[in-house]
Amino acid sequence: MRKFGSVLLAATLALTMTACGASNSDGSTGSASGSNSNDTANKPIEITYWYSWGDKIAENNENLVKMFNESQDEVIVKAEYQGTYADQHSKAQAAFAAGNAPEVWQNEIASVGVFAESGMTQELTSFVEKDQLDMEDFIQGLMGNSYVNDKLYALPYLRSTPILYFNRTMLKEAGLDPAGPKNWAEFEDYARKLTIKDQRYGISMPVDIWFYEAFVRQSGGTMISEDGKSAAFDNETGIEPVKLWLKMKDEGIMSIGTTDDAGTQAKTDFHNQRSAMLFSSTADLTNNMKVAEEQGFELGTTFMPANDTYGVPTGGANLVMTSGLSPEKQEAAWKFIKWMTSKEQTIYASSFTGYLPSRISAVESDEMKKLYEEKPLFKVAVDQLEYAGPRPMQKVYPEIGEMIKNEILRAVVDSSVSAEAAVAEAAKKANALLNK
């Protein structure tokens, strides 16, 4: 691997992001072919596309690939499910080294820089300029993780923010405002009033770097310094979220999972009404709506609660092209990427899953306006974009995120470890990586 060793890259990609995550489902996997072929002029170019996550997200990917293949006869795309983002990233690294990487695949947005700087993904400016693609139509708040060193390496595809889901039926029964909590104080109060000892928690949640980034942003903080050389969370903006979580955990109004499947367990608790609230991606919206209907409760969504301000990181995946493809494969891959990120497909994907529409023209379309009017839950994440920002893209950031998570978990399971100590230790380790 160019610029750094495969061992380091594998380590940095070991972090499993819930940013835009949904529950896994079984899916077929297989090796993709990135070899240069001498296709005849009348034979379609075949390329492989890798995607992550199951359920409605998998259906969306498979449906769109089928629609693309049926829309023209120049390119045939084979879609292959690859598990979580971390699974997909590890497999892509191995496939690239073996010379059989997929032509098009998903980069979780914080990892766009890792793969671009490793030489695994193709710079896209020439394709954009050749086709005069209207880059101004992409929502600018979603473009921060598309550029690496001022060069374009990815286009927004299935993009998300975390939002607060809640069981509106329970809120009404508890005499709470069914619109949901607006700030940290209300969030804590709601959790307390919604908890029934030995029956349900106010909220179940994993220790997740995406959610931690949101809480830091809500206190006016950032994760990494502007020059990218030091941790920026070793202060009150990074300590306050951990203090709040530990306080709520100790009181018994928040369940914090400590196992590898804590994110899945939190969703299961919410679906089975063993918790009243849930932090999760807007990508889970249509699946949560389906579950709520099956379980007989009314679903609500709102912004993640504010502290000094509202604030969330964006998440999800951008589409990238593998580097080193033949001209024919490049053109086929670009045709597919351009189609998948177009207005029409953006509308389809957002309506089908709950992911954010990444194009202004999609948000302003009659189809989306009608959806927002009929199902206002879909518009919550779009409105929250006003307070959203990109995730850090330093090549060591996935590893830093894992360190932060582990230090917070240490404080969760060991009462002698304070929030201050956990954050300080995470910052110390982060600084060591950033200054290597």
KOLVEXBA-653187 format. One record per residue (C-alpha): residue number from 1; residue in one letter; x, y, z. Coordinates in pm, whole numbers. Example, Ala and Ser with C-alpha at 12.3 -4.5 7.8 and 13.67 -1.06 7.14 Angstrom:
// residues 2
- num, residu, c1, c2, c3
- 1, a, 1230, -450, 780 .
- 2, s, 1367, -106, 714 .
This chain:
// residues 436
- num, residu, c1, c2, c3
- 1, m, 0, 0, 0 .
- 2, r, 124, 346, -88 .
- 3, k, 203, 595, 191 .
- 4, f, 148, 361, 483 .
- 5, g, 146, -7, 561 .
- 6, s, -150, -237, 530 .
- 7, v, -132, -322, 899 .
- 8, l, -192, 40, 1001 .
- 9, l, -469, 84, 747 .
- 10, a, -641, -233, 865 .
- 11, a, -617, -108, 1224 .
- 12, t, -757, 233, 1149 .
- 13, l, -1047, 78, 961 .
- 14, a, -1134, -165, 1241 .
- 15, l, -1372, 87, 1394 .
- 16, t, -1730, -9, 1320 .
- 17, m, -1923, 308, 1252 .
- 18, t, -2294, 333, 1325 .
- 19, a, -2299, 648, 1119 .
- 20, c, -2581, 559, 895 .
- 21, g, -2580, 205, 1020 .
- 22, a, -2876, -23, 1025 .
- 23, s, -2909, -377, 1151 .
- 24, n, -2707, -627, 950 .
- 25, s, -2865, -890, 730 .
- 26, d, -2710, -1188, 560 .
- 27, g, -2605, -1121, 205 .
- 28, s, -2388, -1281, -54 .
- 29, t, -2029, -1175, -90 .
- 30, g, -1781, -1241, -361 .
- 31, s, -1463, -1116, -515 .
- 32, a, -1498, -835, -764 .
- 33, s, -1312, -813, -1087 .
- 34, g, -1108, -502, -1153 .
- 35, s, -904, -650, -1436 .
- 36, n, -864, -469, -1764 .
- 37, s, -1057, -651, -2034 .
- 38, n, -1067, -613, -2411 .
- 39, d, -1443, -588, -2441 .
- 40, t, -1577, -570, -2790 .
- 41, a, -1761, -255, -2894 .
- 42, n, -2105, -418, -2872 .
- 43, k, -2049, -601, -2543 .
- 44, p, -2154, -429, -2219 .
- 45, i, -1880, -341, -1972 .
- 46, e, -1927, -535, -1647 .
- 47, i, -1838, -373, -1315 .
- 48, t, -1892, -461, -950 .
- 49, y, -2044, -240, -681 .
- 50, w, -1998, -306, -308 .
- 51, y, -2244, -177, -49 .
- 52, s, -2302, -204, 326 .
- 53, w, -2594, -268, 564 .
- 54, g, -2905, -481, 530 .
- 55, d, -3282, -449, 557 .
- 56, k, -3431, -150, 373 .
- 57, i, -3083, -16, 291 .
- 58, a, -2987, -338, 113 .
- 59, e, -3318, -339, -73 .
- 60, n, -3254, 18, -186 .
- 61, n, -2910, -69, -323 .
- 62, e, -3029, -381, -503 .
- 63, n, -3331, -200, -647 .
- 64, l, -3125, 90, -778 .
- 65, v, -2869, -139, -942 .
- 66, k, -3149, -331, -1111 .
- 67, m, -3302, -3, -1234 .
- 68, f, -2964, 114, -1367 .
- 69, n, -2903, -210, -1555 .
- 70, e, -3247, -191, -1712 .
- 71, s, -3208, 176, -1807 .
- 72, q, -2927, 124, -2059 .
- 73, d, -2726, -148, -2235 .
- 74, e, -2368, -19, -2212 .
- 75, v, -2282, -116, -1851 .
- 76, i, -2384, -410, -1634 .
- 77, v, -2339, -364, -1259 .
- 78, k, -2318, -653, -1015 .
- 79, a, -2416, -548, -662 .
- 80, e, -2253, -729, -369 .
- 81, y, -2334, -689, 2 .
- 82, q, -2026, -655, 225 .
- 83, g, -2154, -617, 583 .
- 84, t, -2072, -307, 786 .
- 85, y, -1861, -18, 661 .
- 86, a, -1565, -155, 856 .
- 87, d, -1616, -497, 693 .
- 88, q, -1635, -342, 349 .
- 89, h, -1328, -125, 402 .
- 90, s, -1116, -419, 519 .
- 91, k, -1230, -632, 226 .
- 92, a, -1161, -349, -18 .
- 93, q, -807, -310, 112 .
- 94, a, -742, -682, 64 .
- 95, a, -907, -688, -279 .
- 96, f, -706, -388, -396 .
- 97, a, -382, -552, -286 .
- 98, a, -485, -868, -474 .
- 99, g, -574, -672, -788 .
- 100, n, -944, -755, -789 .
- 101, a, -1109, -460, -615 .
- 102, p, -1466, -355, -701 .
- 103, e, -1483, -72, -951 .
- 104, v, -1732, 126, -739 .
- 105, w, -1782, 102, -364 .
- 106, q, -1891, 293, -58 .
- 107, n, -1655, 491, 165 .
- 108, e, -1789, 579, 509 .
- 109, i, -1729, 952, 503 .
- 110, a, -1461, 972, 774 .
- 111, s, -1256, 719, 574 .
- 112, v, -1263, 901, 239 .
- 113, g, -929, 1061, 319 .
- 114, v, -770, 733, 433 .
- 115, f, -835, 562, 100 .
- 116, a, -763, 866, -116 .
- 117, e, -425, 923, 46 .
- 118, s, -344, 552, 18 .
- 119, g, -387, 572, -360 .
- 120, m, -681, 331, -367 .
- 121, t, -946, 569, -501 .
- 122, q, -964, 776, -818 .
- 123, e, -969, 1157, -825 .
- 124, l, -1294, 1258, -998 .
- 125, t, -1247, 1621, -1110 .
- 126, s, -1177, 1535, -1475 .
- 127, f, -1500, 1333, -1500 .
- 128, v, -1702, 1613, -1342 .
- 129, e, -1553, 1872, -1578 .
- 130, k, -1598, 1657, -1887 .
- 131, d, -1969, 1608, -1817 .
- 132, q, -2014, 1959, -1672 .
- 133, l, -2178, 1807, -1365 .
- 134, d, -2355, 2072, -1157 .
- 135, m, -2166, 2046, -828 .
- 136, e, -2363, 2340, -687 .
- 137, d, -2670, 2116, -675 .
- 138, f, -2516, 1899, -403 .
- 139, i, -2608, 2023, -55 .
- 140, q, -2290, 2196, 60 .
- 141, g, -2323, 2069, 416 .
- 142, l, -2272, 1717, 278 .
- 143, m, -1966, 1795, 65 .
- 144, g, -1708, 1835, 342 .
- 145, n, -1608, 1468, 329 .
- 146, s, -1582, 1452, -50 .
- 147, y, -1259, 1650, -92 .
- 148, v, -909, 1546, 14 .
- 149, n, -633, 1805, -16 .
- 150, d, -875, 2016, -223 .
- 151, k, -929, 1738, -476 .
- 152, l, -1259, 1558, -534 .
- 153, y, -1252, 1186, -454 .
- 154, a, -1614, 1102, -376 .
- 155, l, -1974, 1205, -435 .
- 156, p, -2246, 1204, -166 .
- 157, y, -2474, 902, -188 .
- 158, l, -2649, 762, 121 .
- 159, r, -2595, 1040, 372 .
- 160, s, -2731, 1078, 720 .
- 161, t, -2725, 1248, 1056 .
- 162, p, -2810, 1096, 1393 .
- 163, i, -3153, 1196, 1520 .
- 164, l, -3354, 1120, 1833 .
- 165, y, -3626, 859, 1791 .
- 166, f, -3888, 823, 2063 .
- 167, n, -4199, 627, 2146 .
- 168, r, -4458, 902, 2122 .
- 169, t, -4722, 678, 2281 .
- 170, m, -4510, 649, 2596 .
- 171, l, -4444, 1023, 2604 .
- 172, k, -4816, 1095, 2594 .
- 173, e, -4885, 841, 2869 .
- 174, a, -4618, 1007, 3085 .
- 175, g, -4770, 1351, 3032 .
- 176, l, -4469, 1476, 2833 .
- 177, d, -4469, 1699, 2528 .
- 178, p, -4508, 1453, 2238 .
- 179, a, -4278, 1670, 2026 .
- 180, g, -3985, 1536, 2230 .
- 181, p, -3707, 1698, 2437 .
- 182, k, -3534, 2006, 2298 .
- 183, n, -3223, 2030, 2518 .
- 184, w, -3004, 1825, 2751 .
- 185, a, -3201, 1921, 3061 .
- 186, e, -3530, 1814, 2903 .
- 187, f, -3366, 1500, 2765 .
- 188, e, -3254, 1399, 3114 .
- 189, d, -3596, 1482, 3259 .
- 190, y, -3776, 1282, 2987 .
- 191, a, -3551, 982, 3046 .
- 192, r, -3623, 998, 3420 .
- 193, k, -4001, 1021, 3376 .
- 194, l, -4009, 749, 3111 .
- 195, t, -3811, 496, 3313 .
- 196, i, -4000, 219, 3490 .
- 197, k, -3765, 21, 3715 .
- 198, d, -3705, -336, 3598 .
- 199, q, -3933, -277, 3297 .
- 200, r, -3787, -9, 3075 .
- 201, y, -3520, 260, 3051 .
- 202, g, -3571, 613, 2935 .
- 203, i, -3309, 545, 2668 .
- 204, s, -3075, 264, 2564 .
- 205, m, -2760, 357, 2375 .
- 206, p, -2414, 230, 2285 .
- 207, v, -2096, 427, 2341 .
- 208, d, -2062, 541, 1984 .
- 209, i, -1810, 788, 1844 .
- 210, w, -2073, 940, 1612 .
- 211, f, -2301, 1025, 1903 .
- 212, y, -2007, 1155, 2107 .
- 213, e, -1911, 1384, 1818 .
- 214, a, -2268, 1517, 1819 .
- 215, f, -2267, 1593, 2193 .
- 216, v, -1928, 1766, 2164 .
- 217, r, -2059, 1979, 1879 .
- 218, q, -2368, 2063, 2087 .
- 219, s, -2136, 2216, 2347 .
- 220, g, -1957, 2423, 2083 .
- 221, g, -1657, 2191, 2058 .
- 222, t, -1469, 2008, 1785 .
- 223, m, -1282, 1679, 1781 .
- 224, i, -953, 1773, 1615 .
- 225, s, -768, 2107, 1606 .
- 226, e, -790, 2315, 1290 .
- 227, d, -431, 2232, 1195 .
- 228, g, -504, 1861, 1242 .
- 229, k, -217, 1815, 1487 .
- 230, s, -390, 1774, 1824 .
- 231, a, -706, 1660, 1998 .
- 232, a, -956, 1941, 2058 .
- 233, f, -1196, 1756, 2288 .
- 234, d, -982, 1755, 2605 .
- 235, n, -1188, 2029, 2769 .
- 236, e, -1540, 2088, 2900 .
- 237, t, -1694, 2037, 2554 .
- 238, g, -1561, 1682, 2554 .
- 239, i, -1604, 1610, 2924 .
- 240, e, -1965, 1730, 2968 .
- 241, p, -2118, 1462, 2743 .
- 242, v, -1946, 1183, 2934 .
- 243, k, -2048, 1334, 3268 .
- 244, l, -2411, 1345, 3153 .
- 245, w, -2408, 985, 3028 .
- 246, l, -2246, 853, 3347 .
- 247, k, -2490, 1046, 3565 .
- 248, m, -2790, 907, 3377 .
- 249, k, -2644, 556, 3381 .
- 250, d, -2580, 569, 3756 .
- 251, e, -2935, 689, 3817 .
- 252, g, -3071, 398, 3616 .
- 253, i, -3249, 606, 3352 .
- 254, m, -3005, 529, 3069 .
- 255, s, -2883, 183, 2968 .
- 256, i, -2533, 200, 2817 .
- 257, g, -2436, -119, 2637 .
- 258, t, -2079, -244, 2676 .
- 259, t, -2077, -540, 2437 .
- 260, d, -1981, -542, 2069 .
- 261, d, -2347, -560, 1970 .
- 262, a, -2454, -268, 2193 .
- 263, g, -2585, -68, 1896 .
- 264, t, -2806, -354, 1780 .
- 265, q, -2921, -418, 2136 .
- 266, a, -3024, -54, 2181 .
- 267, k, -3239, -78, 1870 .
- 268, t, -3389, -405, 1989 .
- 269, d, -3474, -249, 2326 .
- 270, f, -3649, 38, 2152 .
- 271, h, -3837, -187, 1910 .
- 272, n, -3952, -413, 2195 .
- 273, q, -4050, -109, 2405 .
- 274, r, -3791, -181, 2674 .
- 275, s, -3666, 173, 2620 .
- 276, a, -3855, 488, 2527 .
- 277, m, -3587, 674, 2327 .
- 278, l, -3309, 591, 2084 .
- 279, f, -3026, 777, 1914 .
- 280, s, -2982, 641, 1564 .
- 281, s, -2929, 734, 1204 .
- 282, t, -3201, 884, 991 .
- 283, a, -3122, 585, 767 .
- 284, d, -3319, 372, 1017 .
- 285, l, -3634, 578, 970 .
- 286, t, -3838, 359, 735 .
- 287, n, -3744, 43, 924 .
- 288, n, -3835, 203, 1259 .
- 289, m, -4166, 322, 1112 .
- 290, k, -4239, -34, 1001 .
- 291, v, -4151, -179, 1343 .
- 292, a, -4357, 83, 1528 .
- 293, e, -4660, -1, 1318 .
- 294, e, -4611, -375, 1382 .
- 295, q, -4562, -320, 1758 .
- 296, g, -4857, -83, 1789 .
- 297, f, -4691, 239, 1902 .
- 298, e, -4660, 585, 1751 .
- 299, l, -4310, 680, 1642 .
- 300, g, -4166, 1027, 1687 .
- 301, t, -3841, 1190, 1575 .
- 302, t, -3671, 1518, 1655 .
- 303, f, -3330, 1687, 1651 .
- 304, m, -3070, 1553, 1887 .
- 305, p, -3112, 1772, 2197 .
- 306, a, -2914, 2097, 2223 .
- 307, n, -2674, 2209, 2492 .
- 308, d, -2522, 2545, 2397 .
- 309, t, -2654, 2481, 2046 .
- 310, y, -2793, 2203, 1831 .
- 311, g, -2526, 2006, 1653 .
- 312, v, -2459, 1678, 1474 .
- 313, p, -2196, 1532, 1247 .
- 314, t, -2307, 1410, 909 .
- 315, g, -2256, 1045, 833 .
- 316, g, -2323, 774, 584 .
- 317, a, -2137, 684, 268 .
- 318, n, -2002, 849, -43 .
- 319, l, -1941, 663, -367 .
- 320, v, -1583, 619, -483 .
- 321, m, -1410, 472, -787 .
- 322, t, -1114, 236, -752 .
- 323, s, -791, 379, -893 .
- 324, g, -593, 216, -1174 .
- 325, l, -889, 104, -1383 .
- 326, s, -871, 81, -1762 .
- 327, p, -1028, 377, -1950 .
- 328, e, -1327, 158, -2038 .
- 329, k, -1384, 55, -1678 .
- 330, q, -1339, 416, -1562 .
- 331, e, -1607, 537, -1798 .
- 332, a, -1843, 258, -1689 .
- 333, a, -1780, 327, -1321 .
- 334, w, -1831, 700, -1367 .
- 335, k, -2155, 646, -1559 .
- 336, f, -2286, 441, -1267 .
- 337, i, -2169, 687, -998 .
- 338, k, -2320, 980, -1185 .
- 339, w, -2651, 795, -1224 .
- 340, m, -2666, 681, -861 .
- 341, t, -2608, 1035, -730 .
- 342, s, -2849, 1208, -969 .
- 343, k, -3166, 1390, -861 .
- 344, e, -3404, 1106, -950 .
- 345, q, -3210, 835, -768 .
- 346, t, -3157, 1067, -469 .
- 347, i, -3534, 1107, -441 .
- 348, y, -3585, 733, -463 .
- 349, a, -3321, 643, -204 .
- 350, s, -3434, 908, 44 .
- 351, s, -3799, 810, 16 .
- 352, f, -3722, 439, 43 .
- 353, t, -3488, 453, 344 .
- 354, g, -3500, 788, 521 .
- 355, y, -3146, 885, 419 .
- 356, l, -3094, 1253, 348 .
- 357, p, -3147, 1376, -6 .
- 358, s, -2801, 1498, -111 .
- 359, r, -2917, 1729, -390 .
- 360, i, -3094, 2064, -358 .
- 361, s, -3305, 1981, -664 .
- 362, a, -3428, 1666, -487 .
- 363, v, -3524, 1853, -168 .
- 364, e, -3713, 2107, -378 .
- 365, s, -3885, 1848, -598 .
- 366, d, -4260, 1798, -591 .
- 367, e, -4205, 1434, -489 .
- 368, m, -4009, 1520, -174 .
- 369, k, -4234, 1811, -82 .
- 370, k, -4533, 1577, -98 .
- 371, l, -4351, 1318, 114 .
- 372, y, -4260, 1576, 380 .
- 373, e, -4619, 1695, 392 .
- 374, e, -4763, 1345, 424 .
- 375, k, -4486, 1204, 649 .
- 376, p, -4315, 1489, 836 .
- 377, l, -4078, 1248, 1014 .
- 378, f, -3877, 1240, 691 .
- 379, k, -3804, 1613, 712 .
- 380, v, -3649, 1618, 1061 .
- 381, a, -3299, 1525, 946 .
- 382, v, -3318, 1765, 651 .
- 383, d, -3404, 2054, 884 .
- 384, q, -3128, 1946, 1124 .
- 385, l, -2868, 1991, 846 .
- 386, e, -2854, 2356, 944 .
- 387, y, -2657, 2244, 1251 .
- 388, a, -2456, 1966, 1086 .
- 389, g, -2092, 1946, 987 .
- 390, p, -1837, 1703, 839 .
- 391, r, -1647, 1438, 1032 .
- 392, p, -1269, 1455, 1075 .
- 393, m, -1078, 1283, 793 .
- 394, q, -725, 1243, 927 .
- 395, k, -604, 898, 827 .
- 396, v, -563, 805, 1195 .
- 397, y, -908, 932, 1297 .
- 398, p, -1085, 594, 1282 .
- 399, e, -826, 466, 1528 .
- 400, i, -870, 777, 1744 .
- 401, g, -1244, 718, 1746 .
- 402, e, -1190, 366, 1875 .
- 403, m, -962, 498, 2150 .
- 404, i, -1222, 752, 2262 .
- 405, k, -1489, 485, 2267 .
- 406, n, -1273, 250, 2473 .
- 407, e, -1185, 516, 2730 .
- 408, i, -1551, 613, 2775 .
- 409, l, -1641, 246, 2812 .
- 410, r, -1373, 218, 3081 .
- 411, a, -1553, 492, 3276 .
- 412, v, -1889, 319, 3222 .
- 413, v, -1774, -11, 3372 .
- 414, d, -1535, 127, 3637 .
- 415, s, -1682, 388, 3870 .
- 416, s, -1333, 492, 3982 .
- 417, v, -1262, 633, 3634 .
- 418, s, -1401, 986, 3605 .
- 419, a, -1520, 1154, 3288 .
- 420, e, -1223, 1390, 3312 .
- 421, a, -977, 1101, 3337 .
- 422, a, -1132, 910, 3048 .
- 423, v, -1128, 1210, 2816 .
- 424, a, -775, 1310, 2917 .
- 425, e, -642, 961, 2845 .
- 426, a, -822, 949, 2508 .
- 427, a, -677, 1288, 2416 .
- 428, k, -327, 1179, 2518 .
- 429, k, -348, 874, 2292 .
- 430, a, -498, 1079, 2009 .
- 431, n, -217, 1334, 2026 .
- 432, a, 42, 1058, 2007 .
- 433, l, -114, 930, 1686 .
- 434, l, -159, 1273, 1530 .
- 435, n, 207, 1360, 1591 .
- 436, k, 364, 1041, 1462 .
